[in-house]
Every structure is written in C-alpha cells, then in structure tokens.
Amino acid sequence: MKKYIIQSIRLTLVLIVLLCIIYPMGIALAGKLSKGNGGGEKITKNGKVVGYALLGQSFTKPEYFWGRPSAVNYNAAGSAGSNKGPSNPDYLKEVAARIDTLLKYNPSLKRADIPADMVTASGSGLDPNISEQGAIIQIKRIAAYRKIDERKIAELVVKNTNGPLLGLFGPSTVNVLQLNLALDELK
Amino acid sequence: MNTEFLGIIATFLLTLVIAIPLGKYLAKVFAGEKVWTDFLNPIEKGIYKLSGINPKEQMNWKQHLKVLLLINSVWLVYGFVVLIYQDKLPLNPDGNPGMTADLAFNTIISFVANCNLQHYSGESGVSYLTQQYVLMFLQFVSAATGIAAAVVLFKAFRDKTSETLGNFWEFFVKAITRLLLPIAIVIALILTFNGTPSSYESKDQFISMQGDTVNVSRGPAAQFIAIKHLGTNGGGFFGANSAHPFENPNYITNMVEMMAQTIIPIAMVICFGYFIRRRKLGWMIFGVMTIGMLLLMIPSLSSELGGNPEIAKMGISQHTGAMEGKEVRVGPAATAYWSTLTTIISTGSVNGMHDSTMPLTGLWQLLAMMINGFYGGCGVGMLNYFIYLIIAVFISGLMVGRTPEFLGHKVEAREIKIAAIITLLSPFLILAGTAVSAHLFTNYGDATWTVQPKNWLNNPGFHGFSEMLYEMTSSNANNGSGFEGLGDNNTFWNLSTGIVIFLGRFLPIIGPVAIAGLLGRKKFIPESAGTLKTDTLTFSLMTFAIIIVLNALSYFPALTLGPLAEYFTMLK
C-alpha cells in the first residue's frame, strides 16, 4: 500500500515534467513559426490592429456587411452561444425581430431570401463568417449607402467567398471582416 | 449541401484508415512485441526508474484496481488544492480568481474522471497554471487510466487461465509514451499552424473597425485541444469549446478534431480482437458499434438539415438547415455528425451548442450517452461494452438452457451480480438525479440559494426538463457536454453532478475488471459443439438487441417527458 502511494506520487511528478512542461513548451516554440506567432493572427489596417483573422467582430453600421447575431455581442473574452431551445417562445420572438430589422434596412429584400444564419446566433458568439447568400442580400443596401455600383460590390462578394475545402468538403463561407476591409478599399 | 455530406464521409473513412492499423499496433505494444516505436524504450525506463517502479512486477486484478484508485486519489488531492489557490499561484496573467470549494470539487472530479463537465468558463474561471498543470495533465492521465484498465481486462482473456494480469504501471506509462503523447504532438502542431493560439501571452486588446474596444482571451490552447480530443476528454480551453474559432479555426481542424476523438475508441476494439487472438470477435464488436453509431447519426443529420419548423413558419430560407448555436465554417451536417460522435464516445466537446439543436437530435444525443458503449471513451468504451456482452451471454445461456460461457470461462452467479449492479447503476444515477432536481425546481423554486432553483433553466417547458436530464446523463456517462443553458455553477449542481460523475466513472471500471479477473483465473473449457460462440452474427445481433432493450426500458419514460414531448408540441 505505502509502496504504491509513493510510486503514485513520484510517477505523477515525473509525468508533470513531461506533459506539462516539455510538451506544451515545445509546441509553443514551434508555434512561434506560425502566422501570428502562436498568439492568434492579427489583421492590420494602416499599421493599426483592427481585429483577429479568426474572430468575428460586431458590424452594425448600414454601410458595412453585417455578421451573424451574437449571444455575447462579439466579446472575445467570454465566448458563448445563446443556448436557446428551438421551441422557446422568447427566442422565436427574437428571431422574428431580427428578420424585421433586416427587412427594414434592406427594403427590397424578400423574406424567402433571408438565410437562417443571418437571424440566428452562432455557437461561439464569435463566428467570423456568414453564408454567401447572407452577403448577397446586403449588396443593395451597401451600394445605396456608399453610392457605389452594385455590380462592383457583387464582384467583391464573389472574390471574398471561400469555397469548400479542396472544392469538395464542407460549406462555402464569407469572412465578414475581410470583406468589409476590401469594401473600404473600394473607391 | 453535397460538399457537407462528402465532408462527413471523408472524415469517417480517414478515421478508419488511421484507427485500424493503430489498433493492431496497440495490440503489439501491450503484448510487449517488437514495434517501430521501441526507440522510446529508454524514456520509459527513465520514467520507471525515477518513479521507483518495477514494470516486470506481476499484479492480479485486485492489485491493479488498488493502484488505479490510489494514483487517482493523488490527482484528486493535488488538483483540488491548485484549483482553490490558483489566484495565489504563478502563471495567472489575466488575474482570474480561485475557485469556490464546491466548484473545485466538481471540476477536479470531472477532470480526473475523464468527464470534463465544466461549470466554469475557460476565459475567466481558470489560470494558465490550472489549464496546463491540472486540467491538461488530467486529460492525459485519465485517458491513460481508462486504456490501462481496458488492457487489464484484455489480458484476462489472452491466455487460457491467468492469475496475474501484467503490470498496471507499464500499461499506463505506455498508453502515454506510445500513444497519447506522440499523436497529441502531431495534432497540436496541425492546430497551431491553422491558427489556434499556443503561446503563453495574456489577454490582448484592439479597437475594431467600428471603433469598439475588444478584449481577446488567448493562451496555450493548441496543446490542450489536441489531448482533449485524443483522450476523449472534451473540456474546452475557451467557454464555447470547439465552436470557438480559436479552438477550431477551419474545416480542416474540424475534420482533424473529429478524427482525433474517434481513433482511439475504434483502435481499442480492433486491439481487443488482435490481443486475445480472436480477430473475428473484434470485428463483430466493431460492426455492432458502427451500426449503432449510424443509427444515431443519420436521424440527427436529417433533423438538423431539416431546420427548425418554428422558424420555417416565419418564411425565411433554411437551405443550410438549423443554424442557431452553429458555426458557418462547420455547417449543420458536420455539427450533427460531431454531436453524435461526441455523445457515443464520451468526449463531450461540442462544435455547436447542443441546447439549441432540434428536439429529436437532443433525443439521439441523450440516448447515445445513456448507451455509452458504441465506441465509447478511451478504454472505458470497451469496459462498458464488455458488461453488455456478459449480460448477452447470460441471457442467451438462459434461452438455450446451458451454463453461460464467455471465451472458455464459465460465467457464474458472482460475475452476473456484478454485471447487473453496473447495468442498474446508470439508470439509477441518471433518473434519481433528474428526479431530485426536477423536484427542487418545482417545489423549492424560491429556496434562498445562490441561484434559486426557479432560475436554473434557460428554456421553459419540456426543453427545460431536457436540460436537467441532459446534465445528469452527461455526468453519469462521463461525457461532459451539456445543455449549457442550465445555470449549473451553484452548490446543488456542483455537488450532485460531482457525486454522479465519481460513481459513474469508478464503479464501471471496477466492475468489468473484477469480472474479467474472476473469469480469467477459472479453468479453461475448450470449445465444443455446445459452446455458445460469441463471434457470430447471431450473437452480435443478440448483443445489439440487449443494448437497445435495456436502454429503452430504462429511459423511455424520461425521454418522453423531455425531447419527445417537445418534438410533438412543435409538430402542432
């Protein structure tokens, strides 16, 4: 019994050195070679950091493409989903209100064209992407606010749509931050 | 849509391509045969020497369990102390507070038990020291504990009659050096080069394009997420788990993380067949488990891709399926597949919020955790399935009127009693736990606790009941996922689920190892014409039927009150 306890404690200490010091430090060192040096890749504009490539941020101004609703208002220090059940009446009212907001800001938009991702909160509250359809329905509004030709913005959306992995696996996505950065470049 | 299906199919096929050779390799490793990783021998020798262990010392099943429980107790004490005092210890750049006693109790049991139910949020509830020196450490060693326990069981059936079953330390250390650590390194590298943070830098701040000030939690996450999946642990580095873009940056990492959590559970089944030299039995078990997985996955997929009927009534387009709680880069198909994997295997990590999935998907998630043996967690999946096998052998024996035998050993009253107790334990813990919480919620809603019972639930009606049922089921299955709307960081939930996790972990390890130990030392009876063969299609179907009947009888009433009732209300 006593022998086993001492062995347990000694083995625990040895494994802490291997698993909690050597392993993670080694990975952290290798991570220095990655984009963002292991601290998350940052996006800069005019020399200033305006966001992280992987993290969504809040866009509410009508002249920008909007991202998905977020249960934590894009707080990157406290990610979470809404955890609302599919039959929750308060939740369904919230979704209906989001649809109304979209219709208000995009007057020519038809209900049936609104994709679900634009009116439902993401799992992390930090989803950086929307679907291609989610971007397309906003083109008219942005063109009107920015007084830019619709076709130019539509081209931009196509250019910023990332297809499935290798063209074969998974959904296509649009990164909202990158799209809006490109939008600001457009003259 | 089609690319989403292709994504799932490719992921599953790639999983098999890795898992099957891995299983054969593991059989050799644990049998002490020559393998290409033998160059690691000196490291293992060093570990034994520093720990004062003689790996040649033979142990019987009781000694194995004694050692297993002792080292787990050491981890419980060590981790509890660190969690309470993490605010006073180094490596806490964000200045997070120490845990309350009840939260530390819950958290440490949860991580020692390979469950990883989390009543705290990674960004604000733990320091980097805790993340790495306690939680990540336990993600390695709890997985290795499960694997070692399973190998002890395998060992009992390798030779005709065996009193001693090898050395626990050797199985445990090899599970880390030959399996978990090397693969974790590969996965951690893939993650960090796809954008997951891996450095020790503290929180960052930036001004967004619209001028908002945003704080960003970071930290050594890639190392953690690799073993969290590989070891079927599932606890997130960040609050949103693998839905968080840092934990799961893109579709590649999503595939890698799904494969990582599935390869060892499948490999252990193949390993069993090769190790005891009854390959056909291994393949048959694999077949039953895969059919079970598909039967849970396909309906989940269809109910998620179908979208939310209540939202459909609002007239918008759900062409990609239900999106609440899901991430666009993953998509509903891969989220549904993941939700099945993470619940049949006891991982419990999520890439989309289970609380927001459709009622029937919730039903399949619950059922998957109740069965807890289709692939199952690292090592413990085989232990759970073994109990089903023993029950199936017993019932088949009764049906044909012969003394039941399993692999040449008579299964007698003592073994059946243990199997019956372990089988009854799960429904007891889940249903009694849910009943008590539902009782408190309805009758003591105004009790003056930190969180009043009436405020526990995030959703009204049947879905609220599902939240409580899910929490207890997940605890008992050592799964760790949750219907996270539940307000669970308070004394009642911390203590009750802590106890359920503890019993749901260690009794289902002790039971099967004891049965195997008892069977292994009985006289070997050679096969004859009257022997019940366990590697046939008929017996596999029998086992499958037993699994379904046992779980349906235990849980149907509770499932009716939760997800089924919600489903039928939404149909109206």
Interface residues (C-beta under 8 A of the other chain):
Chain A: M1 Y4 I5 I6 Q7 S8 I9 R10 L11 T12 V14 L15 I16 L18 L19 C20 Y23 P24 G26 I27 A28 A30 G31 K32 S34 K35 G36 N37 G38 G39 G40 E41 K42 K45 K48 V49 V50 G51 Y52 A53 L54 L55 G56 Q57 S58 F59 T60 K61 Y64 R68 Y74 N75 A76 A77 G78 S79 A80 G81 S82 N83 K84 G85 P86 S87 N88 P89 Y91 L92 V95 A96 I99 R111 A112 D113 I114 P115 A116 D117 V119 T120 A121 S122 G123 S124 G125 L126 D127 P128 N129 I130 S131 Q133 P164 L165 G167 L168 F169 G170 P171 S172 T173 L177 N180 L181 D184
Chain B: T3 E4 L6 G7 A10 I47 L50 S51 G52 I53 K66 V67 L70 I71 S73 V74 W75 Y78 S121 E123 S124 Q132 Y133 M136 F137 F140 V141 W169 V173 I176 L181 A184 I185 A188 L189 T192 F193 G195 P197 S198 S199 Y200 E201 K203 D204 F206 I207 S208 M209 Q210 D212 V214 N215 V216 S217 R218 P220 A222 Q223 F238 G239 A240 A243 H244 P245 F246 P249 N250 Y251 I252 N254 M255 G307 N308 E310 I311 M314 G315 I316 S317 Q318 H319 T320 G321 A322 M323 E324 G325 K326 E327 V328 R329 V330 G331 A334 V350 N351 G352 M353 D355 S356 T357 M358 P359 N458 N459 P460 G461 F462 H463 G464 S466 F483 E484 G485 E566 T569 M570
